[in-house]
Amino acid sequence: MEYIYAALLLHKLGKEITEENLKKIIEAAGSKTDESKLKTVITTLKGVDIEKTLKEAAAMPVSAAASAEKTEKKEEKKEEKKEEAAEGLAALFG
């Protein structure tokens, strides 16, 4: 995870995300670097528009919350209909 944080920090600072820059940040934080993880992060991030990805990630919780709210409203309506139906049956046998 620290490699991703380091890459995000470099992005925020407008610096190029390179093995050397990532290594400097990881070591400055007091950790040892794992060359395979370093290369994996660099390879994975090639061609990725980080700014676009961050914007999409920020929008996801909002849409997820809206979706959950709609589901709750639907469940409430179903419960109300069931209660009304039960009241109607009670009147028949009442």
N, C-alpha and C positions, 0 to 999 in steps of 0.2 A: 504494500500500500504506500510505503514511503516513497517509492519510485514514481508513483502517480502524483503524489503531492508535490514532489520535486519538479515534475514536468509541468504541473499546473502553476507552480511558482515561477518557473522560467517563462511560461506563456504570459502570465500576468505582468512580468517585468519587461516583456517584449524581447526576451533573449531567445536565441536559437536552442532548440532542444537537441542537444548532442550528448554522446556518451561522456565526454569530458565535463560538460556543464552539470550533468546529472550526478556524476561521480563527486564533483566538488561540493554540491549541496548535501549529498548523503553523508560525506565525510565531515562536513562542517557541522552537521547535526549530531556527530559523535557515533556514527554507525559505520560498519565495514560494508563495502560494496560487494555485491555478488555479480560477477561479470555476465553470467547467463541471464540473470534478471534484467540487468542493464541493457543488454542487447535485445532482449525480448520486448522491453518497453519501447525502445527506439524503433524497432521493426514494426511493432503494432501501431505506433503513432504516425508512421509515414503515410502521408496523404490524407490524414484525418484533419478536418476543419474543427479545431478545438472550440472556437468561439460558437460555431453553429451547434455543436454537440452540447455545450454548456447551456445554451438557450433552450434547446429541446428538453434537456434534463430538468431545467427550472420550470418548464411548462407542464411536465408530467404530473406532479403532485396536485396541481390545480385541476386538471382534467380528471384525475382519479377521485378527488374529493367530490367533484360535481357528479360523477358517475355513481358514487356511493350514496350521495344525497338523493338522487333519482330513485335508486333501488329502495331506499328506506321509505320514500313516499309511496311507491307502488305497494310495498308490503303493508303499510298503514291502510291503504285503500282496500286491500283484500281483506284485512281483519275487520274493517268496518262493515263490508258487505256480508261477511260471515255472521257478524253479530246481528245485523238487520234480518238476515234469513232466519236465524235462530229465534229472534223475537216474533217473527211472523208465524213460525211453527207453534210456539208457545200459545199464541192467541187461538189457534185452531183447537188445541187440546185443553185450554185454559180453564 
